[in-house]
Amino acid sequence: MKPVPCMQPNLKVLFLTRYGSDGASSRYRTLQFLPWLRNHGVDCTVQSFFGQGYVSKRFGGTPGFLAMLPAAYWRRIRRMVSRGAFDLISVEKEVFPYLPGGIESGIFLKNARYTVDYDDAVYHRYDQHHNRFIRTMLADKISSVMAGAKAVTAGSRYILDYARRYNPNSFLVPTVIDLSLYPDTEPPMIAAHPFLIGWIGSQATVQYLKSVEDALEEFCSTRNARVLVIGGNPIPLRVPSVEWVPWSRENEVKWLSAIHVGIMPLKRNPWSMGKCAFKLIQYMACWKPVVASPVGENNRVVSHGLNGYLADTKEEWIEALNDLYRDSGRCREMGRAGRRMVEERYHLDAVAPLVLDILYSASGSRDRS
């Protein structure tokens, strides 16, 4: 991120995030933008719904996460009751999970100018819930929150298409990386090392690896290859030579720089359609080719045969991995193409000006002097 002179704040925004810095969605959709926004005249106040530590308990199989919910709701209620004089409220997903939209929009957001941001198709959490009561009560919650917003930002075109049904002032804002944290030159690969297939994610998404388990098992059984899983707790996989390493901010780029190819398998369902292809952007930022399921935003990030491959069937996955395994030159060529695309479109300095424009416009102020 390029340093810029700090401007005098002239726009006060309350950012209501879902998580603290331990939650990837909040970290990349909101928190990483704050230094840039502050340097461009935005007075940023942040209040996360879930406290630090909730993510590891909720998705790491640790008991006790439910006990954290009453305090989370109480903190958010207190914040909304005494929210102060802000020009704008920027909401990540919703103010209160599982609270009806009429209460959220009609009470807590009443008379407030607000924007709302989505990097997942969270409306499907309600309209496709297995509990009939929740479907009945909350199916239209997200659409009502969208309808009352001054602007909606969406991380994928699938979410954007949904948002535009309820709010014409909806914008595509991809999930991006801070390019300054990634290598500015192509990392060297050691030829003697096994061909390393990388996946990065959390406990909430690690199950997607099961959808390509057969392909990975066959490929790694017949090649000098192994799989590196970054983040998420280990799950049973019939794949030889799987290495599981915990995610950390300090080691994330180091591990991604060590792989030969990054993968993003997805199931073909409505929830996956809303995914923002962020894993692919991380791999490409580290100069790596990718193989991904042809689902949702993956189809737009991957230029098949240029910066990676789209693979649907087991045979297509094996063919794509074999092609990269056999041709190290093609690996490097695709990695460079992916990196060029990230440098053009998918980094903080490219997207932050759009975010700033949306905030100023939604606040009703165009004055940045």
Summary of the structure (lengths in Angstrom):
residues: 369
radius of gyration: 21.1
end to end distance: 22.5
largest distance: 63.4
contacts: 1222
relative contact order: 0.13
helix: 44%
strand: 16%
